[in-house]
């Protein structure tokens, strides 16, 4: 129950992290957070908690940039591949190859949103390496202590 754990993404894997690899998926805007949480279907948004973060992280590959994607040998098609379908069919998602290629030299990636109906300007930061200290610092902004502390907070 920590907004900085990334363990949820590691349970089954997600678009940019294989199963067993924790990853922190963060939107760069409130609109992006809602779009990702609802997957572009605003009428079916489930209850959620949205947090703001203070991030000071080096080693991020900017995959929103066509030039950087080209330099790293990563295609937009590969990034946007149907990862959930691949998992449901028992296949390894093509997009996990991005993690394989980049995680040794990069703490994470800045990526466009692939959520249904996402505006082109919506982007997400996906971290594979982070802590509460520089050079990969991530901290939740919660000055009044409103976030749940443990499971009992929800009861």
C-alpha positions in Angstrom: 0.0 0.0 0.0 2.5 2.6 -1.1 2.1 5.0 -4.0 5.8 4.6 -4.7 6.1 0.8 -4.7 5.5 -0.1 -8.3 4.8 -3.6 -7.1 1.3 -3.7 -8.7 2.8 -3.4 -12.2 5.3 -6.1 -11.4 2.6 -8.7 -10.5 1.6 -9.5 -14.1 3.7 -7.0 -16.0 2.4 -4.1 -18.0 3.2 -2.3 -21.3 6.8 -1.4 -20.4 7.8 -3.9 -17.7 7.9 -7.7 -17.7 6.2 -9.8 -15.0 8.3 -9.7 -11.9 9.8 -6.3 -12.6 8.3 -3.5 -10.5 7.7 -0.3 -12.4 6.2 3.1 -11.4 3.8 4.4 -14.1 3.2 8.2 -13.7 1.3 10.5 -15.9 2.7 13.9 -16.6 -0.7 15.7 -16.2 -3.9 15.3 -14.4 -5.7 14.8 -17.7 -3.3 12.0 -18.5 -3.9 10.3 -15.2 -7.6 10.3 -15.7 -7.2 9.1 -19.3 -4.9 6.3 -18.2 -7.1 5.3 -15.3 -10.2 5.2 -17.4 -8.4 3.9 -20.6 -10.2 6.7 -22.5 -13.6 5.5 -21.5 -14.7 8.3 -19.1 -18.1 6.8 -18.4 -16.5 3.7 -16.7 -13.9 5.2 -14.4 -13.4 3.2 -11.3 -12.7 4.8 -7.8 -9.1 5.8 -7.6 -6.6 7.9 -5.7 -4.5 10.4 -7.6 -1.2 11.6 -6.1 1.3 14.3 -7.1 5.0 13.5 -7.1 8.2 15.4 -6.8 10.6 13.8 -9.3 14.3 14.4 -9.8 15.4 11.5 -11.9 18.4 11.2 -14.3 18.7 8.7 -17.1 15.3 9.0 -18.7 14.9 8.0 -22.4 12.5 10.4 -24.1 10.5 8.1 -26.3 8.1 10.9 -27.1 10.9 12.2 -29.4 11.0 10.6 -32.9 14.8 11.4 -33.0 15.5 9.7 -29.7 13.4 6.6 -30.7 15.3 6.4 -33.9 18.7 6.7 -32.1 17.7 3.9 -29.7 16.2 1.7 -32.4 12.7 1.7 -30.9 9.6 2.1 -33.1 6.3 3.7 -32.1 4.5 0.5 -33.4 6.5 -1.6 -31.0 5.7 0.7 -28.1 2.0 0.7 -28.9 1.7 -3.1 -29.5 -1.2 -4.9 -27.9 0.7 -6.0 -24.8 -2.4 -7.1 -22.9 -3.6 -9.3 -25.8 -0.2 -10.9 -26.0 -0.3 -11.7 -22.3 -3.8 -13.2 -22.6 -2.6 -15.4 -25.4 0.4 -16.6 -23.4 2.9 -14.6 -25.5 5.6 -12.2 -24.4 4.6 -8.7 -25.4 6.8 -7.0 -28.0 6.9 -3.8 -25.9 8.8 -5.7 -23.2 11.8 -5.6 -25.5 12.0 -1.9 -24.8 12.7 -2.8 -21.1 15.2 -5.4 -22.2 17.0 -2.9 -24.4 17.0 0.1 -22.1 16.9 -0.8 -18.4 20.6 -1.3 -17.9 21.4 2.3 -19.0 18.2 4.1 -18.3 16.1 4.6 -15.1 13.0 4.8 -17.2 11.2 6.2 -20.2 9.0 9.1 -21.1 6.4 7.7 -23.4 3.3 8.9 -25.2 0.0 7.6 -23.9 -1.5 4.7 -25.8 -4.8 4.9 -23.9 -8.0 5.0 -26.1 -8.8 8.6 -27.1 -5.6 10.0 -25.5 -4.7 13.4 -26.8 -1.3 13.5 -28.5 0.1 15.7 -25.8 -0.5 13.2 -23.0 2.6 11.4 -21.9 3.7 9.1 -19.1 6.9 8.5 -17.2 7.6 4.9 -16.5 10.4 4.2 -14.0 12.3 1.0 -13.5 14.8 2.5 -11.1 13.8 4.9 -8.4 14.2 5.6 -4.7 13.8 8.5 -2.3 17.3 9.8 -3.1 18.9 11.5 -6.1 19.8 10.6 -8.9 16.5 8.7 -9.1 14.4 10.5 -6.6 10.6 10.1 -6.4 8.6 11.4 -3.5 4.8 11.7 -3.0 3.5 15.2 -2.3 1.3 14.7 0.8 2.0 17.6 3.2 -1.2 17.1 5.2 -0.9 13.3 5.5 -4.2 12.5 3.7 -3.0 9.4 1.9 -3.9 6.0 3.5 -1.1 4.6 5.6 -2.2 1.0 5.5 -5.2 -1.2 4.6 -7.1 -0.2 7.7 -7.3 3.3 6.3 -9.8 2.0 3.8 -12.1 0.4 6.4 
